[in-house]
Amino acid sequence: MTDSLFIGGADADGSGTPNTAQELLLKVANRHGLVAGATGTGKTVTLQILAQGFSDAGVPVFCADVKGDLSGICVPGSADHKLHDKLVARANLIGLEDYGYGAAPTIFWDVFGENGHPIRATISEMGPLLLSRLMGLTDAQEGVLNIAFEYADDNGLLLLDLKDLRKLLVHLSQKEVRDEISQEYGNVAAASLGAVQRNLLMLEREGAEHFFGEPALQLEDLMRTTQDGRGYVNVLDATKLINSPKLYSTFLLWLLSELFERLPEVGDPDKPRLVFFFDEAHLLFNDAPPALMQKIEQVVRLIRSKGVGVFFVTQNPRDLPENVLAQLGNRLQHALRAYTPAERKGVRAAAQSFRENPAFDTEEVITQLGTGEALVSTLNTKSAPSVVQRTMIRPPASRLGPATPAERAIVQKASPFAGKYEEVIDRESAYEILEEKEAEAAEQAEKLAAKEEKAKAALEKKKSRTKSTRSRRQTPLEAAGKQAARTATREFTRYILRGILGGMKR
């Protein structure tokens, strides 16, 4: 195993040949890095080279495959490839004598479980802060979500998947419950609670239900090495996930935060324990609230001591906040375009971030770099940035371009985690507990209703008997009426009889 990664060759002595090796020391790789450049300038290939280099050095890697072409890292390059001759010529030009083809040990992951092992996290692990970021909540709505989490903790309600959180919010929306928690935890406005529920529904429509649940990802599974000492390259298939940028960025930040919280302090090891590559890094910072920005900066600043290196891959260094950019000691800058005043300003800012090389104008060279060329400045043994060098990046050993579905299937079948994460586990949590309580409450209510109905029936029966007794007793008015009727009947009868008898006498 080596103590550095060969990046490419630079013409540092002015000979006209890029024969001066540019290397990235493993000892300072945990001080993070940046790979930047316009579309089509070779960023993804550089990412692939660095990932495989770390793997060969025994360092596990996690990277996101946004376009699908990074999957080729699991397949060795071939002499039949259309660029074979150019790749070999480049290797010879920069003095890469032992250049050959080979694949990196690869494990595919996919939040949706379609093109890799499913990656899941529980609602509790994500926490209210990142969930609020994911749902784009206001401060008031985030406060309600914090109260919901606190209420769940105090009442032993596990929040594992989306249906747990959804059920909890429905439970809190009941007036008597809402009034109770408002007194104990703070005001819970019905409008804010309803807004959280609506945002949760939108989150479900983005496919977040695939991400939340069990079995949750075990972080140590991202830090595996092969029997021959190489680090696994964990490739997250983000071709579909990138269409949900909030979910994509929040997931990556959650993963980094979990590593930060769980890994022990190791100082500055001889090589990183894990290297992260954030492709399309600008998505991590777009529209991020101040609280989240502080979290990102904290993690990036402090995770170095956990032995984790973070490399951001983006189009322009200006996509990253200054506080984050200042933490990135190893930099590879591919070509930038300067067609507009804003772009020229970006080029100037990128040039000024390098340690100046008196041999050339950095700002001018950035716009002249060809595909596969980059300005490179890495940290030396004293953690000081080296003088920037115009560097021809080495050719990759693995395939340029995506792996076929059949090739991915073979890799997936041989994975050490085959079958571990595929089947969903749904154990008792907040949803089941609240459902049971509601069922018990409904049963008790039904019994109470039956008792009330029985009591009501008994009362009605008693009233009926009382009414019947009363109906057999005559009031004075009723008696007078009946007496008058009887008198009238007798008089009428006598009249008829007199008539009949009188007729008989005649």
Secondary structure, DSSP 8 states (H G I E B T S, - for coil): --SEEEEEEE-TTSSSS--EEEEEEGGGGGG-EEEE--TTSSHHHHHHHHHHHHHHTT--EEEEESSSGGGGGGSB--TTSTTHHHHHHHHHHTT-TT-------EEEEETTSSSSEE--B-HHHHHHHHHHHHHT--HHHHHHHHHHHHHHHHTT----SHHHHHHHHHHHTSHHHHHHHHHHH----HHHHHHHHHHHHHHHHTTGGGTBSBS---GGGGG-B-TTS-B-EEEEE-TTGGGSHHHHHHHHHHHHHHHHHHS----S-SS-SEEEEEETTHHHHTT--HHHHHHHHHHHHHGGGGTEEEEEEES-GGGS-HHHHTT--EEEE-----SSHHHHHHHHHHHHTS---TTS-HHHHHTT--TTEEEEE-B-TTS-B---EEEEE---SB-SS---HHHHHHHHHT-TTTTTSSS-B--S-HHHHHHHHHHHHHHHHHHHHHHHHHHHHHHHHHHHHHHHHHHTS--HHHHHHHHHHHHHHHHHHHHHHHHHHHHHH-
